[in-house]
């Protein structure tokens, strides 16, 4: 990361995470309406109201900053500073009563993520990545030191997002690791930064899904690329994403993904 996150922006990001949590918590494990978006993915009043709250806070504090959000689109995307918001990453988990969801916030400077936050509104767990440091609850964290696939724990969010060729590549990797788990969305990225998960493989995801995770995983010691080993650049969507706990494991996973 070539540019530090300004302290005022970091303070705002924490305040936004707190405010979004206050909006989300009253709806958790309640029988709220579940609407379908154009892509058939679910959305609730909690998603919409949490993003609206965060957007209002940005507008009040930094009206010249850009915003890209999952629920209400983009504005001022050519600005020097751009916020990327996912009010509830893991809405399917949220509406199911599972804790495997979180609010995600990223701040980009000239397209480069300089701050990432994953906040679990119910448990209060908050991952923060900025300035080359990754923290959970204010304590520094590091990724796993496991370097071989046969000892690695692999997560992915949604198999239905894999087309057949990518499903085959993923299956080959899954056959090489210790075990595989499904779902968890952003929570899995937090667990990877914490050292419990070793590999996170995704397909057909968006900027608000991934960009908040990059500063956290990378500052914790992880490596993030696409499935061909190319670095992820600022984009609105990503066909493939590979997150690994370290370089050795990243190379081993790429070897399987690229030869399938």
C-alpha positions in Angstrom: 0.0 0.0 0.0 1.6 3.2 -1.2 -0.6 5.7 0.7 -1.5 5.8 4.3 -5.1 6.0 5.4 -5.7 9.4 6.9 -6.6 9.2 10.6 -9.9 11.0 10.0 -10.9 8.4 7.4 -10.0 5.6 9.8 -12.1 7.2 12.5 -15.0 7.6 10.1 -14.7 3.9 9.0 -15.0 2.7 12.6 -17.9 5.0 13.2 -19.6 3.7 10.1 -19.1 0.1 11.2 -20.6 0.9 14.6 -23.6 2.7 13.0 -24.2 -0.1 10.5 -24.2 -2.6 13.4 -26.8 -0.6 15.2 -29.0 -0.8 12.2 -28.5 -4.5 11.6 -28.7 -6.0 15.1 -32.4 -5.4 15.7 -33.2 -7.4 12.5 -31.0 -10.4 13.3 -33.0 -13.7 13.8 -36.2 -11.9 13.2 -38.7 -12.8 10.5 -38.1 -9.9 8.1 -39.1 -9.7 4.5 -36.5 -11.1 2.0 -36.6 -9.4 -1.4 -34.9 -10.5 -4.6 -32.6 -8.2 -6.6 -32.3 -8.4 -10.4 -29.7 -11.1 -10.1 -32.0 -13.1 -7.7 -29.7 -12.5 -4.8 -31.6 -11.7 -1.5 -31.7 -8.2 0.1 -33.4 -7.0 3.2 -34.3 -3.7 4.9 -31.2 -4.2 7.1 -28.9 -4.2 4.0 -30.5 -1.1 2.6 -30.7 0.9 5.8 -27.2 0.0 6.8 -25.8 1.2 3.5 -27.9 4.3 3.6 -26.6 5.2 7.0 -23.0 4.7 6.0 -23.4 6.8 2.8 -25.0 9.7 4.8 -22.0 9.7 7.1 -19.5 9.8 4.1 -21.5 12.7 2.5 -21.5 14.6 5.8 -17.7 14.2 6.5 -16.2 13.9 3.0 -18.6 15.2 0.4 -15.9 15.1 -2.3 -15.2 11.4 -1.8 -16.6 8.8 -4.2 -18.8 5.9 -3.1 -19.4 2.4 -4.6 -22.0 0.4 -2.7 -23.8 -2.9 -3.3 -27.3 -1.6 -2.8 -27.3 2.0 -4.1 -24.7 2.1 -6.8 -21.9 4.6 -7.4 -21.2 8.3 -7.3 -18.1 10.4 -7.9 -16.1 7.3 -8.9 -13.4 9.4 -10.5 -12.5 11.0 -7.1 -9.1 10.6 -5.5 -10.7 8.8 -2.6 -13.5 6.2 -3.1 -15.3 4.2 -0.4 -16.5 0.7 -1.3 -19.4 -0.6 0.9 -21.0 -3.9 1.5 -23.6 -3.5 4.3 -24.2 -7.2 4.7 -21.8 -9.5 3.0 -23.4 -12.9 3.5 -27.1 -11.9 3.4 -28.1 -15.6 2.9 -26.4 -16.4 6.2 -27.9 -13.3 7.9 -31.5 -14.2 7.0 -30.8 -17.8 8.0 -29.7 -16.7 11.5 -26.1 -17.7 11.0 -23.2 -15.5 12.2 -21.2 -16.0 9.0 -21.8 -12.5 7.7 -20.3 -9.1 8.2 -20.3 -5.4 7.1 -17.4 -4.6 4.8 -15.8 -1.2 4.2 -12.9 -0.3 2.0 -11.2 3.0 1.2 -9.4 3.3 -2.1 -6.8 6.0 -2.9 -6.4 6.3 -6.6 -7.8 2.8 -7.0 -5.6 1.2 -4.4 -7.2 -0.2 -1.2 -5.5 1.6 1.8 -8.1 0.5 4.4 -10.2 -2.6 4.8 -12.7 -3.4 7.6 -14.8 -6.6 8.2 -17.2 -6.1 11.1 -19.4 -8.8 12.6 -22.3 -6.8 14.0 -23.6 -9.5 16.5 -20.3 -10.7 18.0 -18.5 -7.4 17.8 -15.5 -8.9 16.0 -13.8 -6.3 13.8 -10.9 -7.0 11.4 -9.0 -4.0 10.3 -6.2 -3.8 7.7 -4.3 -0.5 7.1 -0.8 0.8 7.1 0.7 -2.7 6.6 -0.9 -4.0 9.8 -3.9 -6.4 10.3 -5.8 -6.5 13.6 -8.7 -8.2 15.2 -10.1 -6.4 18.2 -7.0 -4.2 18.3 -4.6 -7.2 18.4 -2.2 -7.9 15.6 -2.9 -11.1 13.7 -1.0 -13.3 11.2 -2.0 -15.9 8.6 -1.2 -19.6 9.0 2.3 -21.0 8.5 1.0 -24.2 6.9 2.7 -24.5 3.5 1.5 -27.8 2.1 -1.8 -28.5 0.5 -2.4 -31.8 2.4 -2.5 -29.8 5.6 -4.5 -26.8 4.3 -8.0 -25.8 5.1 -9.9 -24.5 2.0 -13.0 -22.4 2.1 -15.3 -21.0 -0.7 -18.5 -19.0 -0.5 -20.8 -20.4 -3.1 -20.3 -23.4 -5.5 -23.2 -22.2 -7.6 -21.1 -19.3 -8.8 -18.6 -21.6 -10.5 -19.1 -22.4 -14.1 -18.2 -26.0 -15.1 -14.5 -25.4 -16.0 -13.9 -23.4 -12.8 -15.8 -26.0 -10.8 -13.5 -28.7 -12.2 -10.4 -26.6 -11.2 -11.8 -26.0 -7.8 -12.6 -29.7 -7.3 -9.0 -30.6 -8.2 -7.8 -28.2 -5.5 -10.4 -29.5 -3.0 -9.2 -33.0 -3.6 -5.6 -31.9 -2.6 -6.3 -30.3 0.7 -7.0 -31.5 4.2 -10.7 -30.5 4.1 -13.0 -28.0 2.5 -15.9 -25.9 3.9 -18.6 -23.9 2.1 -20.1 -20.5 2.7 -18.9 -17.9 5.3 -18.3 -15.1 2.7 -16.3 -12.3 4.3 -16.1 -14.1 7.6 -13.9 -16.7 5.9 -11.4 -14.0 4.8 -11.3 -12.8 8.4 -10.5 -16.4 9.5 -7.8 -16.6 6.9 -6.2 -13.5 8.2 -6.5 -14.9 11.7 -4.7 -18.2 10.7 -7.6 -20.7 10.9 -8.3 -20.9 7.2 -5.4 -21.4 4.7 -7.0 -21.0 1.3 -10.0 -19.0 0.1 -11.2 -19.5 -3.5 -13.9 -17.5 -5.1 -15.5 -17.0 -8.5 -17.8 -14.3 -10.0 -17.6 -11.8 -7.2 -17.8 -8.0 -7.0 -15.6 -5.2 -5.8 -17.6 -4.8 -2.6 -17.1 -8.5 -1.9 -13.3 -8.4 -2.2 -11.7 -5.0 -2.0 -12.3 -4.6 1.8 -10.6 -7.9 2.4 -7.4 -7.2 0.5 -5.7 -4.8 3.1 -6.6 -7.2 5.9 -5.4 -10.5 4.3 -2.3 -9.0 2.7 -1.2 -7.1 5.9 -1.6 -10.4 7.8 0.9 -12.1 5.5 -1.4 -13.5 2.9 -1.2 -13.5 -0.9 -4.1 -12.5 -3.1 -4.4 -13.0 -6.9 -6.7 -14.4 -9.5 -6.5 -18.1 -10.4 -3.8 -17.5 -12.9 -1.6 -15.7 -10.4 -2.3 -12.2 -11.7 -2.6 -9.4 -9.0 -6.1 -8.1 -8.5 -6.6 -4.5 -9.7 -9.4 -2.1 -8.9 -12.4 -3.4 -10.9 -16.1 -3.7 -10.4 -16.0 -7.5 -10.6 -13.6 -10.5 -10.5 -14.0 -13.7 -12.4 -11.7 -15.6 -10.0 -10.0 -14.9 -6.7 -7.4 -16.9 -4.8 -6.4 -15.9 -1.3 -3.6 -18.0 0.4 -2.0 -17.8 3.8 1.5 -17.5 2.4 3.6 -17.6 -0.8 4.4 -21.3 -0.6 0.8 -22.3 -0.2 -0.2 -19.8 -2.9 2.2 -21.4 -5.4 1.0 -24.9 -4.5 -2.6 -23.9 -5.0 -1.9 -22.2 -8.3 -0.1 -25.3 -9.6 -3.3 -27.3 -9.2 -5.6 -24.6 -10.4 -3.5 -23.9 -13.5 -2.9 -27.5 -14.6 -6.5 -28.6 -14.5 
